[in-house]
């Protein structure tokens, strides 16, 4: 029973340490985002500009009466929005490189596993992706006329963008 208790205590300590590390890395990621508003501002500007361009290309999409043309136009619209916004996610790379040296040093010193860092970065970027998806959705759906198509279309479009970013 004694070795079993020691093993159980060791697992509990490791779980507490992992939780503490995950919380601290997530907090650090949020602080990093707040300290560097240029990264979010740059992404907002790029995504907003691309949304305006796509909105102009597909302006008043709902005025078409042929169902086939509407389906093709909506598919093309979604494709271009996802393609442009996904390719522009590289705008964050210069800001991520700043942390790279610190993270590599901490991983080499066995402070934490790299998976904790990546998970914390992903969690910290969820609100950013939500804001970007909302901005792009509002601009594109407003300019193309799809905003009049109903709440289901708007939510569907926004959810697709959110999970793509």
Steps between C-alpha positions, in 0.01 A plus 500: 500500500789737576649492143152552359448807719837643397417446134160666547661798679755534221223504237305761701807724530566469127138588422513806728826611343360453148189699585706779654728511193205506259331784690820702521583456131146597401518809721836588348356460148209733582737757650717476189200570279398797713854643506524485122180650358677562169471129417122506540470841336703385200288190461179702534619744233604226259187292550278809482663614177469158344138481612428834336664380179303177498184691589552725197561199273182327616293815562124440530527129438141436604358701209550202268190292432655184357549248782801344326675838473424573865646167615814543290547859617456407867747213465752724326451768766563257783801354319664840444435619854647184650793490255600863550453503875680170549794610289523827692537324832873520431482864614541373857824311436735794573333547839522128578873491422563738789387233750672215320838537673344510845280199430789296359711579805220402741431175311870409495513557877200268540284770656205374292415293195452687168141375485415723798632805317309423181179429692532827692563695179195341340283579800621861516429551130137384517369852583716648223357255247149579622554875450650446154216269395243756620667789317535305175143367526350843563684660208451220247141414589402867503654582164384189318144515624524159665427667832139524388491122439421425862665432832578137412710604199684765700579266790607223261735735316650631825550153647675378186734800511567459872609139460706586193702770674 
